[in-house]
Amino acid sequence: MSDNTLDYLVIGAGPAGLQLGHFLHRAGRRYRILEAGPEPGQFFRTFPRHRMLISINKKHTGHHDPELNFRVDWNSLLSDDPDLVFTRYSDRFFPGADDLVRYLGDFAAALDLRITYGARVVDVSRPDAKGPFRVIDGQGRTHQAEHVVVATGVSRTNVPEIPGIETAEGYDTASVDPADYTAKRVLVIGKGNSAFETADNLIETAAVIHVAGPHSVRLAWRTHFVGHLRAVNSNFLDTYQLKLGNAVLDGDVRRIERRADGTYLVTVSFARADEVTKDIPYDRVIVSTGFRFDASIFSPECRPELTIRNRFPALTPAYESVNVPGLYFAGTITQSRDFKRGTNAFIHGFRYGARALHRILETRHHDAPWPGRDLPADPGAFADAVLERVNRSSGLFQQFGVLADVIVPDGDGGARYLEELPVDFQGPPIGDGGHFAITLEYGPDHDKVDPFDISVSRIRQGDASRAHEGHYLHPVVRHYRGGVVVAVHHVTENLENDWTSEEVHLRPLREFFQRQSLPVPA
């Protein structure tokens, strides 16, 4: 490696870039973060447009354990400084975006991260397939690194292919002043939080508001995916179902026609109504259909393959491009790994993904062992270790079904307990001699059940024999041999996430490990 070749070049100084930068800095690696803007967190200087975050900031928890507090702190990054937490920046349960920008700036400064600002990346190339990456910024400077980690977030608006959509306004540019929509008929295209955030903002002034999209509205409290419609953005649904003139249109927007007077005629094909199609007049049309990853900076020889309608990079379990070795990703653009079911799209999820990525980089490229501890290979020790972790871990709690603790027996009376690997990760440090994977998961049909319907949503917190029927979050232990699951044990759900009962939680788990041919302690 030449003297001017870095170990890692991180593109983007948003939350993910800063989080990975902290781990690289602490490990003493040669790295540099390139940021297009003049300070960290540029995305959050604009979005969300109405400046209220929907990432929870629960300051008063009743706990003094910082690990438990991170279960309800969705904005803080991981660091070794107990005071460098977002809860010191706002008392609001739904804080302001400007507070997050201020926090990210302080995080970068306090940890002395190596960031070059005003360095918008315009080209990423790899002239030699086995050589380093070359990255050129907008100032014409060339940066070289063995590995590149892209942490740019979803920086482009996602625009559906609808004839005439270019004449509509975008979520990123439309006015957020409700007075500008007084007595207007408004169509908002999209059914996510940005769409309903926009619609809610106009309830007091607009004459009629329609929110349209081809898929049903999905509510986060039912699906447990926090990117689905949140209660704080759902006031608009009252104005629809209580007959106040607004409506949710289930169907496809087929065409948008901008008329000579500046108004619109929009053709909607309904999925549930009697009409097959209908032309509906509007004064304003706003497109709020989310964001996508921008792959335009990559030269052809190292352009990453995309997935999910080309919105995100396609990744291996190691957060690496499926077609460009050495090109890794961090942050919200890793949500292709758990699209619309996990938390990789959000700080409280991808902060742990960034930590897992760093551990992968350390084991792959620097011969560092995966953090863990030794255990005797007996059922009691395994059961105790598992329940100790699931009762406290914030990483397993936030990255439910995505990250797993792993117990690897060594075949010689001992075992290694490893923390927070991607669930489908293969190879070292797991090996192929058999292991146990421990996750926190919701039941497989949890999103098909109304959690407020007491006739079908009983929490089975006292019946260990029916733990597998649970819908709520609970620990699951899987035994793998030769890469195949040979046995599964569910620890019964508990309303307070307290898995400490000897009879209900510990004994059944200990017996499970015993059935997997572990030695019985004398």
Secondary structure, DSSP 4 states (H G I P E B T S, - for coil): --TTEEEEEEE--SHHHHHHHHHHHHHT--EEEE-SSSSS-GGGGT-STT-B--S-B----S---HHHHTTSB-SPPP-S-TT--GGGT---SS-BHHHHHHHHHHHHHHTT--EESS--EEEEE-SSTTS-EEEEETTS-EEEEEEEEE-----EE-----TTGGGSEETTTS---GGGGTT-EEEEE--SHHHHHHHHHTTTT-SEEEEEESS---BHHHH--TTSBPGGG-HHHHHHHTTSS-EEEEEEEEEEEE-TTS-EEEEEEESSSS-SEEEEEESEEEE---EE---TTB-GGGPPPEETTTTEE-B-TTSBBSSSTTEEE-GGGGGGGSTTTSSTTSHHHHHHHHHHHHHHHHHHHS-PPPSEEEEESSHHHHHHHHHHHHTT-HHHHHTTTTEEEEEEE-SSSEEEEEEEEETT--STTS-SS-EEEEEEE--TTGGGS-TT-TTT----TT-GGGGGG--S-EEEEEEEETTEEEEEEEPPP-TT-----IIIIIHHHHHHHHHTTPPPP-
